[in-house]
Amino acid sequence: MIYVYLKDTLSILLPFVLIHLFLQHFYQTSLFSVVIWWFKYFFKMDYKEVVLIGVFFTFFALWASIGSIIQSVSLVFHGEQHEMVYVGNTSENVSMLYHAKDLTLPPIKEYNFTPPTTSFNNIFHKTTFLRDKDTHRIGAPKSQFSWGSLLQVIWVMLILAPIFLAVLHALAYPVSIKAETMDFYPDIPLGDAFTVLLQEYGITPLKFIFFPIVIIFLPLILPSFSNNEVTKFRANRAISLPMEITPNYLINALPVNYFREIIDNISNGPDTDTGMRSIIFKFDQGFKIPVYVSYKYDSKKYPDLEKLAVNNIKHGIPMKVKITLDLGIELVK
């Protein structure tokens, strides 16, 4: 556990350390000095809102990228494997997983593991996870760890590098001018000072702008290191399905959740309702462990089904479904 705490602490502190070393090397100032200066003069700066947004974006992206790299390397070299059994989703984003070695243990809720399954074909299949040793964390699917996924994180960091540098320059340059730690004259504008700093390392503005464009297209000319198994979340079945789960079989199931498929609008406009709806059913008749399978339908074809489903969920009223050829389900009208 000490190792895990140290690793988590490193993931949080390392971005601060790297930024501090960067400021010391290029601007002869410290992160602490920059923070104090901006606390004192924040409301006097003309571009304070832009800097604030840039700082938040820079730190979050750097923290997420470095944390992902540390976690991936740690799990590969210090992690342990364990298997979990998937029994379906109880909601749009919550999957239910059981320990493969002991199915009597309480299930674990895992967020954003996989979308709700619409078929029994995906039920009771095992997934190998990697987690930190001597912990009860579920970890992450082993199939997600590959050289390709690690290179993708580094690739994103390289694309964002120019933005990182520009934001840090906007933070540190006024502090350096006040402290007279650089050779720039106070009357040199912020942008011109950044150009001068880049030219000391042989980087012209054109190269600076062209760099992320080259990085974006780099994967097109490099060989692929991706793991072909990354999309195969489940391998073999831990428990056999009941004999009744065959095409055309009728069975009562309890509706436990209902949700609409909404596409979030990243701009200020309204979200988009696709018209698709899903009812999640709980099956326990003949099953050693309750499982959850979703029925997806078009609300335009069945406009009254939403009201019926919500009412049955509220009052715990079962609904009759039929097993389809692909072991999915459909409602018996």
LINRA-V316782 format. One line per field, one symbol per residue. psi: psi as a letter, one per 20 degrees, with the letter a starting at -180 (. if undefined). A space follows every 50 residues. Layout:
# LINRA-V316782
psi: ???
This chain:
# LINRA-V316782
psi: hgggggghghhghghggggghghgghjlrrhgggggghhhjgiiqhkhgg gggggggggggggggghggggggghghjrqqqqqppjrpiahioqppqph hniiqqrppppkgqrpqjqihiqjqqppqprqqkrjqhbqphiiorhghg hgghgghhhighggggghghghghghghilirjqqhjprgghhhggghhh jkorhghghhghgghhjghhiqqpjqoijhinhqeqphqqqqhimqpjpp qpqopiqpqqopopoiajrqqpoiiqqpppqppioiphpprpqqoprohh hmhihgggggghghjlpqqprpprhjkaqqqo.
